[in-house]
Amino acid sequence: MPGSQIWSVLLFVMLFSLGLSTLFGNIEGVVVPLKDLNVFPKNWPHEVLTGLTCAIAFIICLLFAQNSGLYWVTLFDNFAGSVPLLTIGLFEMIAVVYIYGIDRFNEDFEFMVGYKPSIFWQISWRFTSPLIVLVILVFYLVTQVQEALTYSVWDPNSEKFPSLASVPYPSWIYVIIFLLAGVPSMAVPVYALCRFVFVCCKNKN
């Protein structure tokens, strides 16, 4: 292919740019809430907070560069982005539609764009989307409970070598799985419960 070196350079520049654009959102998603919660002193520059966050993230990510890196990548890939995303998404839909109120949301939508959402979106937000996410979440949990937890490794002593061999996780890994999937999933309902108790106690007083 003519100019293959140029296309190769452009490809990796594109991948580098995509990585940077993704990191912008991820880093801001950490720094901004920490600033809003006044975790750091207010006189600290935003650049210092961003650099500190990147340094901490870099140190944590060194875990994936060790000999057990594939082990941890598989663990994060299987559990960090499945149950938490489904659970938080389900709670977000319930909060917007049934707690904040779909009618108020429609008024906000009309205020921003000039018209209310169609009946298709009304049905999707009220019934279809929460039901689909709930079904996916339930079936995923049932499937995970029924299956043995394994990960794939290169094992020279395995009969399947050079193919990947399935190795069961150790028993202590369930603690890590709970930290990866359970804690983020419980954040929304636990906060809602604490807020509900706080409001009830405040009204009684």
C-alpha positions in Angstrom: 0.0 0.0 0.0 1.5 3.4 -1.0 2.4 5.5 2.0 1.8 2.8 4.5 4.1 4.4 7.1 2.0 7.6 7.0 -1.2 5.7 7.5 0.4 3.8 10.4 1.5 7.0 12.1 -2.0 8.5 11.6 -3.7 5.4 13.1 -1.7 5.6 16.3 -2.1 9.4 16.5 -5.8 8.8 16.2 -5.7 6.1 19.0 -3.7 8.5 21.2 -6.2 11.3 20.6 -9.1 9.0 21.4 -7.4 7.9 24.6 -6.8 11.6 25.7 -10.4 12.6 24.9 -11.7 9.7 27.0 -9.4 10.6 29.9 -10.6 14.2 29.9 -14.1 13.0 30.9 -12.9 10.4 33.3 -10.6 12.8 35.2 -13.1 15.6 35.3 -15.7 13.1 36.6 -13.4 12.6 39.6 -11.9 16.1 40.2 -15.2 18.1 40.0 -17.1 16.1 42.6 -14.1 16.2 44.9 -14.0 20.0 44.6 -17.7 20.3 45.1 -17.5 18.2 48.3 -14.6 20.4 49.5 -12.3 17.4 49.9 -9.3 19.5 49.0 -8.6 23.1 50.1 -10.3 25.7 47.9 -7.1 27.6 47.3 -5.5 24.6 45.5 -5.4 25.3 41.7 -7.4 23.1 39.4 -4.3 22.0 37.6 -2.8 20.7 40.9 -5.9 18.6 41.6 -5.9 17.2 38.1 -2.2 16.3 38.3 -2.6 14.7 41.7 -5.6 12.7 40.4 -3.6 11.5 37.4 -0.6 10.6 39.5 -2.8 8.5 41.9 -4.5 6.8 38.9 -1.1 6.1 37.4 0.1 4.4 40.6 -3.1 2.3 40.8 -2.8 1.3 37.1 0.7 -0.1 37.7 -1.1 -3.1 39.1 -2.1 -4.0 35.5 1.6 -3.9 34.4 2.7 -6.7 36.8 3.0 -10.4 36.0 -0.6 -10.8 37.3 -1.8 -7.9 35.0 -4.0 -10.1 32.8 -5.5 -11.6 35.9 -6.6 -8.1 37.2 -7.7 -6.9 33.8 -10.0 -9.9 33.4 -11.4 -9.3 36.9 -12.1 -5.7 36.2 -13.5 -6.4 32.7 -15.9 -9.0 34.1 -17.2 -7.2 37.1 -16.4 -3.5 37.2 -18.5 -2.5 34.3 -21.5 -4.9 34.3 -23.6 -4.9 37.5 -22.7 -1.3 38.6 -23.7 0.2 35.2 -27.0 -1.8 35.0 -27.9 -1.0 38.6 -27.0 2.7 38.5 -28.8 3.0 35.1 -31.9 1.4 36.6 -31.9 3.7 39.6 -31.4 6.7 37.4 -34.4 5.9 35.4 -36.5 5.2 38.5 -35.3 8.5 40.0 -36.1 10.6 37.0 -39.4 9.0 36.0 -41.0 8.1 39.3 -39.3 10.3 41.9 -38.5 13.6 40.1 -41.6 13.0 38.0 -41.9 12.4 34.3 -44.2 15.4 33.9 -41.6 17.8 35.4 -39.0 16.2 33.2 -41.2 16.8 30.1 -41.6 20.5 31.1 -37.8 20.8 31.5 -37.3 19.1 28.1 -39.8 21.5 26.5 -38.1 24.5 28.2 -34.7 23.5 26.7 -35.7 22.4 23.1 -39.1 24.0 22.6 -41.3 20.9 22.4 -42.3 17.9 24.6 -41.1 14.4 23.9 -43.3 12.2 21.7 -45.4 9.3 23.0 -42.7 6.9 22.0 -40.2 8.4 24.5 -42.9 8.6 27.1 -43.6 4.8 26.9 -39.9 4.1 26.7 -39.0 6.1 29.8 -41.9 5.0 31.9 -42.1 1.3 31.1 -39.9 -0.2 28.3 -36.4 0.9 29.4 -36.7 0.2 33.1 -38.2 -3.2 32.4 -35.5 -4.2 29.8 -32.7 -3.1 32.2 -34.3 -5.0 35.1 -34.7 -8.2 33.0 -31.0 -8.0 31.8 -29.8 -7.4 35.4 -31.8 -10.3 36.8 -30.7 -12.7 34.1 -27.1 -11.6 34.4 -27.1 -12.2 38.1 -28.8 -15.6 37.8 -26.2 -16.6 35.1 -23.3 -15.5 37.3 -24.6 -17.4 40.3 -25.0 -20.6 38.4 -21.5 -20.5 36.7 -18.2 -21.1 38.3 -15.9 -18.1 38.4 -12.9 -18.7 36.2 -10.4 -16.7 34.2 -8.2 -17.6 31.2 -4.4 -17.9 31.5 -1.4 -19.2 29.4 -0.5 -22.3 31.3 2.5 -24.3 29.8 1.6 -27.3 31.9 -2.0 -27.4 30.6 -3.1 -30.1 28.2 -4.7 -27.3 26.1 -1.4 -25.3 25.7 -0.9 -23.2 23.6 -4.6 -22.5 24.0 -5.8 -20.5 27.0 -6.7 -22.6 30.1 -9.6 -21.8 32.4 -8.5 -21.5 36.0 -10.9 -21.0 39.0 -10.6 -17.9 41.1 -9.4 -18.2 44.7 -12.0 -17.9 47.4 -10.7 -14.5 48.6 -11.5 -13.0 45.2 -15.1 -12.6 46.2 -14.1 -9.7 48.5 -12.6 -7.9 45.5 -15.6 -8.7 43.4 -17.8 -7.1 46.1 -15.7 -4.0 46.1 -15.8 -3.7 42.3 -19.5 -4.5 41.7 -21.3 -4.4 45.1 -20.1 -1.1 46.5 -20.8 1.0 43.4 -24.2 -0.7 43.0 -25.1 0.0 46.6 -24.1 3.7 46.6 -27.3 5.0 45.1 -29.8 3.1 47.3 -27.7 3.6 50.5 -27.6 7.4 49.9 -31.3 7.4 49.1 -32.1 5.6 52.3 -29.8 7.9 54.4 -31.5 10.9 52.7 -34.9 9.6 53.4 -34.1 9.0 57.1 -32.6 12.5 57.4 -35.7 14.1 55.9 -38.0 12.1 58.1 -36.0 13.1 61.2 -35.9 16.7 60.2 -39.7 16.8 59.6 -40.3 15.3 63.1 -38.1 17.9 64.7 
